[in-house]
Amino acid sequence: MSAGSRGAREQAAYGRALALDDGDLVLDAGRLEEVGGVACLRQGLELRLATPWASDRLDVRYGLDVRDTFTAALPRPMVKDVLRLSIIRSLAGDPRVASVDRVLFDDDPEYLAAHPGTDGGAGDVRTALVEITVTPVPLAADLTDPASDPTTGAAATVQVLADVRW
């Protein structure tokens, strides 16, 4: 299976979009830069988490819903549980995502074990860095190679970092 064919299959499965850097379009030699494949998926998921729920007039089901965290004076562990469910609901709504495998906040023991030397979310109690691992939908089979496995070369998982504020 050729690398070009895999790249084309990734673009077919995960799309192409204009590249963003901190919400701004990226220019390269005066031209708009594009991302495709897994990079497009990652960028799309990050954008979905950075968008407030129902603020997109074309799709009111798009974005991250943090409203439930304001309804009562909940302690941080309960707020994290509510946010975890909202993150899963939001990302599972993307048709390119097969499953949301893990949602870790920057003060979770698993996160701290995986990232030694971090401060463990010692900042503001209303913000958190969240590491999300998703499994994307499998790639379509390479029709030019009948022996190809559709998942060969596909990203087994995709990690997304999001700065969540509530």
N, C-alpha and C positions, 0 to 999 in steps of 0.2 A: 504494500500500500504506500503510495507516495505521500510526501508531506503536504504537497499542494492539494491533494484530494482531501486529506484530513482537515486542512485549513478551510477548504470550501464547505465540508460537512459541518464544521464547527460554526461557520458563519450562517449556514442554513438553519442550524438548530438554535443558535443563541443570538443571531442577528448582528447588525452593524449600526453604529450610531456615531454622532459627532463626539469627539473626545472632550472631556471636561476636566478642569483642574480647579478644585475648590469651587465648583459651580460656574466657572468661567470657561468659555470656549477656548480651545487651544489652537494657536496659529503656528504654522511651520512654513517659513519663507513666503508669508502672505496668503497661504492657503489654509483652510480649515482642516484640522487633522481628524482622522476617523479611528475608531476602535472596532474590532470585530471579534467574534468567537467568544471565548471564555472571558477575555478582558471586557467585552461589551456586557456580558452577563453580570460580572462583578460590579461594573460601573452602574448598571441598571438597578441592582439590588441596593447599592449604597445610596443612590438617588431616591429610591422608594422609601428607605428608612429616614432620609433627611427631609422628606416632604410631609407636612402635617396632614393627617387623615382628612379626606374629603375636600382638600383645598384645590384639587385639580378639577376644573369645571367640566372637562371632557370625560373624566372617570372619577366619580365621587367615592369609589371603593378603593382608591389608590392612596398610599401613604401609611404612616405609622400613627396609630391612635394612642395618645397618652392621656386622654381625658379622664379615664378611670382612676388615674393616680391622684387626681385633684378632688375626688368626691368625698374623701374622708382623710383624717390625719392618720395615715398608715405608717407603720415603722418601715425602714428601708428594706428588710427582707421580704415583706409583703408587697411593697412597691415593685421590687425586682421580679417577683412571681407574676404580677399583673403585666409588667412590661415584657417579660419573657413570652407570655401567651400572646400579647399583641404583636411582637416581632415575628413569632411563628405564623400567626394568622396573616400578617402582611406579606411575608416572603413566600408562604405557601400559595398565595394568590397569583404568583408569577407563573405563567405556563411553562417556563423553562426550568423550573425547580421541581425535582421529583420528591425530595424530602428535605426538611430542616432537621439536621442531625444533632446540633449542639448550639446552645446559647450560653456563653460565659461572660459574666460581668467581671470588671477589673479587680473586684475584691473577693471573688470566689476562690476557694482553695485550689481548684483545678487550674484556674488561670494563673495564679501565683506560682504554682509548681511548674507550669509550662513556660513562664516568663520570669525567671529569677532576676532579682534586682529591681523589680517594679515596686512602686510605693503602695500598691494595693488599694487604689481608689481613695487615698487620704484627702482628696480635695473636697469640693462642694458636695453636699449630700443630695443635691438635685441633678447631678450629672454622673455619667458613667461611660467608660469605654467598654464597648461590647464586642466580643469576638464571636461571629456566627459561622458555623460550618454547614454548608448545604451540599446535597447531592444533586447535580443537574440531570435533566432528562438525558437518556442515552442518545448517542449520535445515530443517524441513519446508517445503514450498511453501505459499504463502498461497492457500487454495482459493477465496477470494472474489475474487482477482485472477489470472485464468488466465495473464496475461503476466508474472507475477512470477518472478523468479529466486530459488530457495530460499536462496542465499547472500547476497542483497542485504541489507545492514544487519547481517549477522552479524559478530561479531568475527572478523577475519581471523586474528589470533593473540591469545593471552592470555598475559600475563607473570605469573609467580609468583616471589616472593622467599621464600627459606627460609633460616633459620639452622640449618645442619647441624652437629651435634656428633658426634664419634666418639672 
